[in-house]
């Protein structure tokens, strides 16, 4: 089937955003050759060269930059128009690419996603849960759920709430090392370090003094970059963790973990939905974000 003009525009916009035909094709679910053909067809249609192509990068020309800005508005308007008068879920269509922490995907979203799919059967959903800070625009995400700081002026942040934190360790670990009663006791304890990028180390044991976060450097034999590994390491007796209370509550209730140093708790972690600046956010994205926000509130009640 021949591509329509909107297909040409979408391919051109994605290539311009990510600077790569290969990455653009992946994010659009197309073959690289199809994306290249779309861009060539668009250049013939408008009568101008839109992209500089080299072996290392793809960059918009002066004409390409001007068209790129117009295209983004036009495509956003088209998405809005397509869903402007639709009220039934079956009429909602399109692809949705989202990113969220592994624990949220595993424990909350996946067990309930069938409910969303049943209501909106023609929306194709791609879910990333790699526990890393994805590039929302470059990697083509419609929205991401992020726990923690969201300092990125290029994105809009919709704050959902904040997670209360807890300090936890396993009974086996505490039997071996003792239960810390003060910050000074931490010198003889192990912290399980969590960092999004291996090779780095966390700042240490964190707590709040007069509204400011203070950290105590701690030793620790294990560093992880995945929240499920972080939880499993704690359950395995490898050290102390500082994690959202909601994610540890079941382990605390059944005695698999023990709460320690309740007087030295880290600052609550903000939970936000992030998405790129758009004049009109597609209806499928708005509906999914509303659904996800409600789901999170039901299963992980927030501090307000």
C-alpha positions as CSV (number, residue, x, y, z in Angstrom):
1,X,0.0,0.0,0.0
2,X,1.4,3.4,-1.0
3,X,2.3,5.7,1.9
4,X,0.1,8.8,2.3
5,X,1.4,12.3,3.0
6,X,1.0,11.9,6.7
7,X,3.2,8.8,6.7
8,X,5.9,10.9,4.9
9,X,5.7,13.6,7.5
10,X,5.8,11.2,10.4
11,X,8.9,9.5,9.0
12,X,10.6,12.8,8.4
13,X,9.8,14.1,11.9
14,X,11.2,11.0,13.6
15,X,14.4,11.0,11.5
16,X,14.9,14.6,12.3
17,X,14.3,14.1,16.0
18,X,16.6,11.1,16.5
19,X,19.2,11.9,13.8
20,X,19.1,8.4,12.4
21,X,17.1,6.5,9.8
22,X,17.7,3.2,11.7
23,X,16.5,4.6,15.1
24,X,13.5,6.3,13.4
25,X,12.5,3.1,11.7
26,X,12.7,1.2,15.0
27,X,10.6,3.7,16.8
28,X,8.0,3.8,14.0
29,X,7.8,0.0,13.6
30,X,8.9,0.3,9.9
31,X,11.8,-1.0,7.8
32,X,14.7,1.4,7.3
33,X,14.2,1.3,3.6
34,X,10.6,2.4,4.0
35,X,11.6,5.4,6.1
36,X,14.3,6.4,3.6
37,X,11.8,6.2,0.8
38,X,9.3,8.3,2.8
39,X,11.9,11.1,3.2
40,X,12.9,11.0,-0.4
41,X,9.3,11.2,-1.5
42,X,8.7,14.1,0.8
43,X,11.7,16.0,-0.6
44,X,10.3,15.5,-4.1
45,X,6.9,16.6,-3.0
46,X,8.1,19.9,-1.4
47,X,10.9,20.5,-3.9
48,X,13.7,20.9,-1.4
49,X,16.5,18.9,0.3
50,X,15.4,18.4,3.9
51,X,18.3,16.3,5.4
52,X,22.1,16.2,5.2
53,X,23.1,12.6,5.2
54,X,26.6,11.4,6.1
55,X,28.0,8.1,7.3
56,X,28.0,9.4,10.9
57,X,24.8,11.4,11.3
58,X,21.7,12.8,9.7
59,X,21.0,16.5,10.2
60,X,18.2,18.8,9.0
61,X,18.9,21.4,6.4
62,X,17.7,25.0,6.8
63,X,14.6,24.1,4.9
64,X,14.3,20.9,6.8
65,X,14.3,22.7,10.2
66,X,11.5,25.1,9.0
67,X,9.4,22.2,7.7
68,X,10.1,20.1,10.9
69,X,8.5,22.7,13.2
70,X,5.4,23.0,10.9
71,X,5.1,19.2,10.7
72,X,5.1,18.7,14.4
73,X,2.1,21.0,14.8
74,X,0.3,19.5,11.8
75,X,0.7,15.9,13.1
76,X,-0.4,16.9,16.6
77,X,-3.4,18.6,15.2
78,X,-4.2,15.6,13.1
79,X,-4.0,13.2,16.1
80,X,-6.3,15.6,18.0
81,X,-8.8,15.8,15.1
82,X,-8.9,12.0,14.8
83,X,-10.1,11.6,18.3
84,X,-12.0,14.8,18.8
85,X,-15.5,13.3,18.7
86,X,-14.8,9.7,19.7
87,X,-16.2,8.5,22.9
88,X,-16.1,4.7,22.6
89,X,-12.9,2.9,23.3
90,X,-13.0,0.8,20.2
91,X,-12.6,3.9,18.1
92,X,-9.3,4.9,19.8
93,X,-6.3,3.8,17.6
94,X,-2.6,4.2,17.2
95,X,0.6,3.1,18.8
96,X,1.6,4.0,22.4
97,X,5.2,3.8,23.6
98,X,5.7,4.2,27.4
99,X,8.5,3.6,29.8
100,X,8.3,2.9,33.6
101,X,10.3,1.3,36.4
102,X,10.6,-2.5,36.3
103,X,8.8,-2.9,39.6
104,X,5.9,-0.8,38.5
105,X,5.6,-2.8,35.2
106,X,5.9,-6.1,36.9
107,X,3.8,-5.6,40.0
108,X,1.1,-3.1,38.9
109,X,0.8,-2.5,35.2
110,X,1.1,-5.9,33.6
111,X,-1.4,-7.6,36.0
112,X,-4.0,-5.0,35.0
113,X,-3.1,-4.1,31.4
114,X,-5.6,-6.5,30.0
115,X,-8.3,-4.2,31.4
116,X,-7.0,-1.3,29.3
117,X,-6.5,-3.5,26.2
118,X,-10.1,-4.7,26.5
119,X,-11.4,-1.2,26.7
120,X,-9.1,0.1,23.9
121,X,-8.4,-2.9,21.7
122,X,-7.0,-1.0,18.7
123,X,-4.2,0.8,20.6
124,X,-0.9,-0.9,20.2
125,X,1.2,-0.6,23.4
126,X,4.9,-0.8,23.7
127,X,6.2,-0.9,27.3
128,X,9.8,-0.4,28.2
129,X,11.0,-1.2,31.8
130,X,14.8,-1.0,31.7
131,X,15.3,1.0,34.9
132,X,17.3,3.7,33.1
133,X,16.7,7.3,32.2
134,X,15.4,7.0,28.7
135,X,15.5,9.9,26.3
136,X,11.8,10.6,25.8
137,X,12.1,12.5,22.5
138,X,15.0,10.7,20.9
139,X,13.7,7.2,21.7
140,X,10.2,8.1,20.7
141,X,8.3,7.7,24.0
142,X,4.9,9.2,24.3
143,X,5.2,9.3,28.1
144,X,7.3,7.9,30.9
145,X,6.6,7.2,34.6
146,X,9.6,8.4,36.6
147,X,10.3,8.0,40.3
148,X,12.7,10.6,41.6
149,X,14.0,13.9,40.3
150,X,12.6,15.1,37.0
151,X,14.9,18.0,36.1
152,X,14.4,18.3,32.4
153,X,13.1,21.6,31.0
154,X,12.4,20.0,27.6
155,X,9.6,17.9,29.2
156,X,6.3,18.5,30.9
157,X,6.0,16.8,34.3
158,X,2.6,15.7,35.7
159,X,3.2,15.0,39.3
160,X,1.2,12.1,40.7
161,X,2.4,12.2,44.3
162,X,5.4,10.9,46.3
163,X,6.4,7.6,47.8
164,X,7.2,7.4,51.5
165,X,10.5,5.8,52.0
166,X,11.8,3.1,54.4
167,X,15.1,1.6,55.6
168,X,15.0,-2.2,55.4
169,X,17.2,-5.2,56.0
170,X,16.6,-9.0,56.3
171,X,16.5,-10.8,59.6
172,X,19.5,-12.9,58.5
173,X,21.5,-9.8,57.8
174,X,20.6,-8.2,61.2
175,X,21.4,-11.4,63.0
176,X,24.9,-11.3,61.5
177,X,25.6,-7.5,61.8
178,X,23.3,-6.4,64.6
179,X,20.5,-3.8,64.4
180,X,21.8,-0.3,63.9
181,X,20.5,2.2,66.5
182,X,22.3,5.3,65.4
183,X,24.1,6.7,62.3
184,X,27.4,5.9,64.0
185,X,26.5,2.2,64.0
186,X,26.4,2.3,60.1
187,X,30.2,2.2,60.0
188,X,30.0,-1.5,60.7
189,X,27.2,-2.2,58.2
190,X,26.8,-2.9,54.5
191,X,24.7,-0.8,52.1
192,X,23.4,-2.3,48.9
193,X,24.2,0.4,46.4
194,X,21.7,1.3,43.7
195,X,22.8,3.3,40.6
196,X,21.3,3.5,37.1
197,X,24.8,3.2,35.5
198,X,27.1,0.5,36.7
199,X,30.6,1.7,37.5
200,X,29.2,4.5,39.7
201,X,28.4,4.4,43.4
202,X,25.4,5.8,45.3
203,X,26.1,8.7,47.7
204,X,25.4,6.4,50.6
205,X,22.8,6.2,53.4
206,X,20.4,9.2,53.0
207,X,18.2,11.0,55.5
208,X,16.7,14.4,56.0
209,X,17.8,17.2,58.3
210,X,15.9,20.5,58.3
211,X,14.4,19.7,54.9
212,X,17.8,18.9,53.3
213,X,19.1,15.5,52.3
214,X,22.3,14.4,54.0
215,X,24.2,11.3,53.1
216,X,26.5,9.0,55.1
217,X,29.0,7.2,52.9
218,X,28.9,3.4,53.5
219,X,30.7,0.4,52.3
220,X,28.9,-2.3,50.4
221,X,30.0,-5.3,48.4
222,X,27.0,-5.2,46.0
223,X,25.9,-2.5,43.5
224,X,22.8,-3.1,41.3
225,X,21.1,-1.1,38.5
226,X,17.7,-2.8,38.7
227,X,15.0,-2.3,41.4
228,X,14.1,-6.0,41.4
229,X,17.7,-7.0,41.9
230,X,17.9,-4.3,44.7
231,X,14.9,-5.9,46.5
232,X,16.3,-9.4,45.9
233,X,19.7,-8.5,47.3
234,X,18.1,-7.2,50.4
235,X,16.0,-10.3,50.8
236,X,19.2,-12.3,50.3
237,X,20.8,-10.7,53.3
238,X,23.4,-8.7,51.4
239,X,22.8,-5.4,53.2
240,X,20.6,-2.4,53.9
241,X,18.3,-0.8,51.3
242,X,16.4,2.5,51.2
243,X,13.3,2.0,49.1
244,X,9.7,3.1,48.7
245,X,7.7,1.7,51.6
246,X,4.8,0.7,49.3
247,X,7.1,-1.7,47.5
248,X,8.4,-3.3,50.7
249,X,5.2,-3.4,52.7
250,X,4.4,-7.0,52.0
251,X,7.9,-8.1,53.0
252,X,7.7,-6.1,56.2
253,X,4.3,-7.5,57.1
254,X,5.3,-11.2,56.7
255,X,8.7,-10.7,58.4
256,X,11.0,-11.3,55.4
257,X,12.3,-7.8,56.0
258,X,12.7,-5.5,59.0
259,X,12.3,-1.7,59.2
260,X,15.4,0.0,60.8
261,X,16.4,3.5,61.8
262,X,12.9,5.0,61.4
263,X,14.2,8.3,62.7
264,X,16.5,8.6,59.7
265,X,14.3,8.2,56.6
266,X,15.2,9.5,53.1
267,X,13.1,12.3,51.6
268,X,9.9,11.1,49.8
269,X,10.5,10.2,46.1
270,X,8.4,12.2,43.7
271,X,6.4,10.1,41.1
272,X,5.7,11.9,37.8
273,X,4.5,11.3,34.3
274,X,6.7,13.0,31.8
275,X,5.9,13.8,28.2
276,X,7.3,16.1,25.5
277,X,6.0,19.6,24.9
278,X,3.1,19.4,22.4
279,X,0.4,21.8,21.7
280,X,-2.1,19.0,21.5
281,X,-1.4,15.7,23.3
282,X,-2.9,12.7,21.4
283,X,-6.1,11.4,23.1
284,X,-4.6,7.9,23.4
285,X,-1.7,9.3,25.5
286,X,-4.0,11.4,27.7
287,X,-6.3,8.4,28.3
288,X,-3.4,6.0,29.1
289,X,-1.8,8.5,31.5
290,X,-5.2,9.0,33.3
291,X,-5.6,5.2,33.6
292,X,-2.0,4.7,34.8
293,X,-2.3,7.5,37.4
294,X,-5.5,6.0,38.8
295,X,-4.0,2.5,38.8
296,X,-0.9,3.8,40.7
297,X,-3.1,5.5,43.3
298,X,-5.1,2.3,43.9
299,X,-2.1,0.1,44.5
300,X,0.6,2.5,45.8
301,X,-1.1,5.2,47.7
302,X,0.9,8.4,47.5
303,X,1.9,11.1,50.0
304,X,0.2,14.3,48.8
